[in-house]
């Protein structure tokens, strides 16, 4: 859940930042200028959380299967 929240949250934060910067720039001048940068650090960390969650899920499944065998 944390991985998906980080992945979606970073994209939403980028969109909100871009809209805010564009609105601020347009209120100051007539030109439509403004920029925002997407932080790939959050996207990569979310992929790391998703990978760790998958490893733990598979480990629990193997442990449950082994408990049935023994």
Secondary structure as GFF3:
##gff-version 3
##sequence-region A 1 70
A	DSSP	alpha_helix	2	28	.	.	.	ID=ss1
A	DSSP	alpha_helix	40	69	.	.	.	ID=ss2
###
